[in-house]
Structure formats: structure tokens, C-alpha cells
């Protein structure tokens, strides 16, 4: 991996080839002025590339003379090899003193890039639930005049000794034509289930190589779909989009309420299906395959998403004692839900554990191999709810923390989802209290997304702008701290640099919401560990799942007390764990059975009725935590920064 | 049964109570003038009721004086008990001589009325494929927080030791609400199949008594449906209507051709489904039940009708080597075909034997118990095709004779289907050569239906108007015999008595068609018996199935050589055998298995490639047959009549 050295700080960092220089500086904690989010318009992130190869995306307002002297805009420069970069004083925004801190905790743990994590579970055989087989039948005569189907049954028995096979009615539709089209040479698609073998498709000729599965993670916000080549065992196309249900409510509770309205359930179901169908079209186009090449579908979602996809009223999910209609889902025909796959294609829906620990979590535990590991693992999926699983191959215990939508930008005045223009990384200069921001897509900032919010809280705290309770130190001399509509606030982006025509701020009310959200998750972790009588240092592995998780910087998350303090080596970012699980069961029927076992064996703790939870929650309403002994490194950092 | 004595002939006949006097005379071979078909307008069928009770439907043009003397119009008079009736001379249309013939062969064999024949198969246990069961579940709590479905599964295992049950996805839809509506008291509907037990419905409260099956005979012309009460084991409502496919073609061949046209198959499929759905609505209304009370559906039809109902292209049924797509049909969801039953209701379709011996015949063999009888039985179903089965409990051999649509009125100038106004019975006076006719619904004659055609041919032959080859004796002195557009013809009804504004005639061309049709069937019977080396007198039972069969008079059918000559005691009329079979499998899963066995074990003879068939056919192109030794009684009758 290329190494970037930042002068005059002399801070070294390894980055992936093609990494953006501004992002590299951000991760290295090297402060560079950057107020436009990285789109090249503010022209403040000027750096001098002294040696090494870079890719120049643009020059912005740099003069010819500056260009000649090696000036680049960091946000428009990508690393192509080892690079030495000097940050001129003006780009540090008048910092009189050079920053001399180093990361006590690396920002990232093991970040697994997509090819590594198609499936993390190990020791499974690639044997998909659906398989294709080529066969020749003897043509009929007046003497051998069995019907087409009986002839096929006879040959299945004769040629491959398959006597018990359930014929899917959809197979009959064009059976006569399909058998005759290539002179009684056909490709059969079988689906193996616990209830027996199903014949689900008969195609003319040899189509054995064309066997794909559609796998879908049905998220409350985003639906992600992939096409898995079942013969090659790999992903051939990817697509994602917002869950169209969003127009009926942002979170699961709002949708459950909407589902109770006249026609509401149907609208939500159709919205999910429409989203999936659009992704399906996109995948088929991208992969240049035919719809009939898809023989299987796997979906995972939280319990409410699963209910809505299946058209089941989720009403009782939010009424004490919180009982879903279904946890383990029978094999269904995708078409019966309105999904535009062939009539005979079945859908496997991941089983959930409880109303608030759904199939997406089961899928994550499966795909990430937690269920088969000796290592005591904490699996964290942070979204609107924080779902937590603690365990190993022998036991699994789970809970869901009503974190609220803060980390998805909900309830935060300038909170936004992780879309283009969302501020995803933030640094605040300890000296000038000026911010450095980076946005998704490096475009004009429009708000702050989850990872940016974690950064903001951590940086406000480290720079002494807020105290342990999240209250502002209004004594500090900077125009960025002021009284706003919701009390004290910090201006992260001035209106003229923002893409929304007004200041982007973070207020005490926002901070309160964020602290409550992080406290809920940390309290959940505490309850889980206590329930099985282990200590946080006993946790050998912490798996962070969810697209959002990928952008969390561990150290910042620890500083605010969202994640427990632990050695960075123990962290693994797996991206979308749910999708990993869907791939796993598309490729292996044995893993599908494991998924059912996981859901059955996982213990669920209902925190809302747990008397200890409120106590642990209140203890966590501080930065990083009331019990500072649990955060020795963080406390060291704070002391150093405050010094 | 009431006895009717006709004077002056002194002919006695037993009839069912309520029998019409004109029909009684017809069966008794007592000639009464009747040219209007029985609707009371011609006023010619005047009789005197001397003793006994009758129901008077009308008086027509009878004068007060006549009424006082006991005059009745036979067609408007029904028998209510033993009756003595005098036929005045004028009503015999100037017959100078009293008819002195008696029936050598009774017109009817064993006519089984509907209640007797719900199912003729014996020794089966009433154990329907679907059954209902009442159950109470313990309500959930925070501690016992299984999902609704898992709770149900657990209780199935605990309370009735049912561990392996396939949950139909449709059950999930309102499961949450259904469980809670009557405080966790529910009625479960199970479907037992060879692949296991399916849970197909969960209703609130106790609905165990409400369990019905929809059974349907899908005929090419008529679709007949019944509602079977599965707990009581009896039919609760009946309905029938034309198959709406008729608008796309009258017979199976025309429909197969239409199915090959753009969109044709779909139109035919929809037409069948629409017909069934309309009948379903009618049945539900008549029986005053709810749609959800119907838990099962059974259908039987010929192979083409089955294919069209299932949406399968019947193309190869009419192409050498005549291979249907399907003979044994997997259990299907009725809703998948468009039938308006609950989503979870399965349809059992009777298995066929070959392209021209379909599920309706299998159903008939099942329902009539032929498959379990020691008696050598000939089963005859005459429609457009004549399907024949010969056999007993040990073996069954079948064939189909392309009789053409003559007996359904097709290809006959004045041929009509058996609807209101169709002439269904005919007598011709040996002396005057004047006809006596009776129409369906006793309304103005509009044409001649199958049974009427058989009568016409037999009567023309017996009265010497036509010879053995079906050619007219134009020497006879009656205005009714004349030269028409199609050569010689006989006028059965004059235009002024007809409901269609023109004479109703039967021509040599018509006769030719009828003789070819009967020859095909008789040749089929011959081939069947020869194939297993039995003689016609060895046949112990002849079962006539099909609504049409009910109106055939055996003796007339023997006279024209359509049926083999046999003792009338050997004949059994069972009405709709196909429907009888559908009721059988709705009531007994064991019989459903028998149906599959029957279809598998039945041998099919393809007559179109049978070298002996043409020879037997040509021999049968005479009245009654070239081989007169096979028809000794008929020959005796002919000699007597001609004398």
C-alpha cells in the first residue's frame, strides 16, 4: 500500500491506491483547511506534493505560478504511490503551532474489502439450493405414448434414480414446447428442500451454466441487491436504492403505524416489491443475463421489513409483549409477493429472533461466521436500532437498543442520511477551533451523516468545546460557538460554503439526542456482557456491520463511548453483514440450515422490560462514560488534548 | 311407483310420481298426436283421465264441455298416483288400427336417481383430503415470546404431536389477527397429501363444521359444479352452465386450433375459469356459506379441457403421436389458475389416460366403482367423442371413437344441443307415418338433440321409411317424405308448429352422419372386446355415463346399432360419472390415490392407427349392423314391424 508522509508534521500513513489526499490527511489527523466538503470550490486545502505520483482531478483556483511550485488542492488529488506532501502554513488556517499528536488508536480495524467478504463463514460446501442438470429424453411414439410429464418422470427415475420429485406447476406451462425445441434435450432446475426435491424449471438445450440467485438486503432505508452466479460462486452484479417505503415513514415504528391505516399495508408491501423489482431489472441488465437464469432468491431484513415484504401486518411487533407473526419463514414463491422473477422461483427469507432482532442479524451472524467461531465475539449493527449479538459457536445472546434515528441523521437539525454532500468526516483544530470537513462525493455540504456526527461529538469534546455532559463552553473565543434557536450551538459550515443556503450547525439539543443514542447502545453492550457474566476485555472480536459501520472511525466512536474501548486489532468491519448472509445461503443449502439453527438458538433479551437497563443507560449518558475506568486510553487522549 | 294404464291399448307402465302423461305415453310406445313438442299450444294430445289423481298444469284450448267429460291435454298433465287414461281416436291421428305392440326391450335399464349415486364406489372411508380441527393456544408473554407461527408450531407438536407440517404462506396473512380475535381459540384446516400435511387455514373460533369442497366437471359444452359438505359427506348445492369457451369453438379440435392463435390459449383458459367462478358464486349463494368455508377443489375434464383449464397448450394432443403435456396433474393452487377460492385452496385435477381418454373418464371409472368390481363392465360416455372403457377390478382397457359431434347435434341440419325446445323423444306411427314428438321443457320445437336423433333414426327404420343403409323409401305415400336441398328428407315438424319458422327435417345426409357416428362407437366396442378376447354377451354390465346418456332409450340405441344388444337389466345409467368421481375424491383421500392408480393401469388403444378399426367400422355402417346375428332381438322387432 502507498505511504503518504505529511510535512511538516512528519506523519506517515498507509492508504489504498487512489485514496484522496484530503481524506488521507483527515485519517492521519493532519489538519488542512477544507470547508467546502471537498468539491474544490473553496480552494483552501492547498498542499505541495514534493515527491511521488498523484492523479490530478482538477486545479480549482490555483495560479500558474502555484501549480509550477507543486501546489495541489488536496481534495482534487488522489494518491498513486508513495507520496511526500507538505501542508503550507496558510492551509493550516493560521495555526501557530504545528500539531504534534499521533493517533493513539488507529482509525480503522480490519477493513475487509468486498472480494474478501463474499462469505466469512468457513468450512461449507458450495452446494446451492438450486442446481441445473442436462438430460436427453427418448421422443414419444404411438407405442411409447406417455404424456410429456410422465415421460420426464420416468427418465428422472431411470437416468438419475430420482423417484420422488415434486413438479412445480409452473414447469408445465411450456413443457411441451420446451421438450421439443431442442429435440428432447433439456436442462432441468431442481430445488432441494427439507420437504424434498422440486423440479422448478425445464429449459430447452443445455443451460446448465446459467444459474443465478438474486440476494437482497431489505433495509429500512436502503435496499441492496446482488446477483450471485451459483455455478461460479461469485457476485456478478450489484445494485442498491432507497427503500421506496421511505415516503410512508422513515423508521420502522412510523411504518408499522402506517401499515395500520386503510390500505397502508398493501402500499408498504408494494413499495418494497417495486424497489426490489427495479433493482432486479438493473442487475439483469448489468449482468447481461435472462430473467429465467435466476433460479433462487434470498432476502434478509429486520423483522418489520420482513413482515412488510410478506404483506404481514406488523402491528403486534410494537405492542407488549412484542410478538411478530413470524420468525422462521416458510419457503415462498417470489412471484406470490409480486416480485418479477419466474413463477417457479422460491424465496428464502432469513429467520428472525424476535420483533427487534430480525433476519438481517441472523444473516450477519451466519455470513460473518460468528456462529462457528471459538472467539467470543460482539456483533454490532448500528442503524435506527442498534442490534447487538454476543457469543460464539456455543451460545448467542442478542438485544436491540432503541437508539433512535440519531445516527441516521434523524432528530438532528442538520442530520442527513449518508448521501452525496453529507459531511462524513470532521476534524476540529484544537488551536483555532476551526473545522475540517469531508463530504460524501466531495460535494457541497448539505448536512451531517452518522459517521460525521460521531466525529463532531468526539472532536467538540476533545477540543474542549463541549464537556462530558455535552454542554457547550460558551466562554471560548470563536464565532463558531453561538446561541441559536435550540440554545448553544457550533457552526460547522457557514452558509456561504454550504449547499443549503444556511449555516450547518450542531446544537446542544442535537448533542443530547446523540448522547442518548450512544448511551442506549453502550448500555445494551453492558447488559449483554453482564447477562452472560463476561467483561468487555474478554471480548476477543468486535464485528461492526452495516454500511454505516464502514465509515465509523473506531477511535472517535470510543471517545464518545459508543463503542467499548478495545484494541483496534479486535475490530472487524464487514460492511453489509446481512447481504453476506444472503450470499452464504444462496451458495450453500447447509448454511441455510445453519441460519435456522442460529435463529432458534439465539437468546433474546428484551431491554424495555429489563430493570438493569435504565441504570446502565443513565451511566452511559456521559462522554465517554460515567465509569471512566472502562476507557483508560480515551481518558489519556482527553488529558493530552486538554493539556 | 304409480302405474299408468293406457286404453284402448291396455298398455301398462310404471312411472315416477310427477311424470308427464305425454312422456309416459311416449315411453309406453302409445301413440298420441303431439306436434308442438309438449307446450300445450297444438291441443292435439287430448286424453281422457278415467280414474286416478293427476296434476293439471293447464287446459289449453279444451272446451268446458270437454273438461267436464274428463279431457286433459297429456302434455299439461302430470301423474300423481295410479291413473287410467283413454286415448281417443282423434288423438291417434286417424289411426284406424290400434297399436298392438309392446316393448320387446324396456326403454330404461337401472336409472339411478341423483341421491343414489353420490358415489357408487364402495368400501371407502369418509376421510377427506382436508380436515378441520379446533385448538386453543396459550397467549404469549414477555417470557414466552415465540412468534405467532412458532407458537402455533409448538402447540401442534405438543397438543397433537404434529411435528412435520408445511405452513402454507397464505396462512400467515392474517395469522396475528386470527389468533387474537377469539382469544387464541382457533380452527385449523389441514390438507393431507403424499408429500406431507399442509396447514392451509387458521380461522378464529370454532369453524370445524364449515368444511366444503367445490367439485367441477369441466365439459366441452357444459360445466357442472357442486358443493360437497365434507363433514356431512353430501352435496349441498348444484349449478351448471355452458362452458364459455363455446364462443371460441364447439368441439375440442376447434379449440385446440384456436389455442394456437395469438392469445388464444389465454382466452380459452380465462373462459373456463370465468365459467367456474360464476358457478362458484352461485353455489356459495345457494348454500349460504362463506368462500372461506371451501377448503378443497376437485375438477375433472377430458384431456383438452384439463389442458386448457391449466393454461397448457393442447397442440400436441392432435398431432401424431398424440401426446398430452400431462396426464397425472400435481396438486395446484386453484387461485393460481384464477379461480376465486381462498389463496390456500388446492385443486386436484383428475389424471387422464391419453390424449383422448381424459380425467373425466378416470373419474367415471372411479366414481362408478368399475375399478373395484368383479363384473366385466363396459363403460360408455357418449359426447362428441365416444369414450369407452372395458374391464373390472383387475384390468381396464380404453379407447376413444371420433364419433363426431352428430349426437350433440353437430353436422345435422336441424341438430341442436339438449336445450329448451330440443326434440328429445320421437315416435312415428307405423300406419300413418305421422310423428309424435316431445321437447325439452315441453316448449315449441327448435331442433333435434342427441336422444331425439337416435329415436328418429330408429323410428324411421322401424316404420320402413329408411332402409338398412339409411336411404329413404320415396315410394311411401306421405307428404312428410320429400326431396329437399340435401336429397330425400322426412319432415318431423311443419313450419307452423316449429319455433324456428321453418320445417324441422331429417335428411339422408343427416342420416349418413348419424350412422357414421354410431358405427364409430360400435366399432370401438368391438375393438375393445376383441383386444381382450371377450364376446359382447360376456359383458355383465353396461354403464352409460354422461348427461346425454340419461335420455337415450336403450332399445332405440340398440335398434340403430349404437349400443350392443344386451339384456336391459345389464344397463345402468349413472348420469354424470365424471362428477360422481369428483365427489368421491373430495370425500376420500384413499379414493384419490385409487384415481391415480386407475389412470396408470388403464390401457389405451389408439384406434386411428389400429388396422382392424376401419374394417369393424365399415361393418357397422348398417342399421343395426352388417352382422345381424349380433342383434337377434332387434331383428325380431324389425321383422314384426315390417310385417
Interface residues (C-beta under 8 A of the other chain):
Chain A: X140 X141 X142 X145 X146 X147 X148 X149 X150 X166 X167 X168 X169 X172 X173 X174 X175 X176 X177 X180 X195 X196 X310 X311 X312 X313 X315 X316 X320 X321 X322 X323 X324 X325 X326 X327 X328 X330 X332 X333 X336 X352 X354 X604 X606 X609
Chain B: X140 X141 X142 X145 X146 X147 X148 X149 X150 X151 X166 X167 X168 X169 X172 X173 X174 X175 X176 X177 X180 X195 X196 X310 X311 X312 X313 X315 X316 X320 X321 X322 X323 X324 X325 X326 X327 X328 X330 X332 X333 X336 X352 X354 X604 X606 X609
